Every structure is written in C-alpha cells, then in structure tokens.
Amino acid sequence: MQASSRSNFQPAEAGAVLAGTVGACAGGGALAGWAAGNTGYGVLGGVVVGIPVGIFAVYRRFKGYFS
C-alpha cells in the first residue's frame, strides 16, 4: 500500500488555525482601534478582516488536501 502524497486533513487543527488567525486579526484591530479612540470598532474591523484571512490560512495549510 502506498502512502498518499496528500496531507491528512485534521478538522481540529484547521479550527485552531482559523481561530488563531481570526483572534490575531481581532487583537491587531483592537490595538488600531484603541489608537484611533474606539476599541470596539477596531475589534469588529479585525474580525471582519480576520475571517477571510483565516480561511486563506487554512487553505494554505491544507493545500495538498484540497487539490
């Protein structure tokens, strides 16, 4: 039996990558919002930006599985 060249998809790892990326973007947004005077809007903007960035990070991590 040959081992597949595809990487194994692990949902827990994918969720951790997604949550970590969204959290990091939310933290960066909070800092930017704090500097601008409204932390809440900064966090909201960070999450809005973080969701597609997180999806891209999961795609890059598991690229072999999706192609």
C-alpha positions, 0 to 999 in steps of 0.5 A: 500500500502506498502512502498518499502524497496528500496531507491528512486533513485534521478538522481540529487543527484547521479550527485552531488555525482559523481561530488563531488567525481570526483572534490575531486579526481581532487583537491587531484591530483592537490595538488600531482601534484603541489608537484611533479612540474606539476599541470596539470598532477596531475589534469588529474591523479585525474580525471582519478582516480576520475571517477571510484571512483565516480561511486563506490560512487554512487553505494554505495549510491544507493545500495538498488536501484540497487539490 
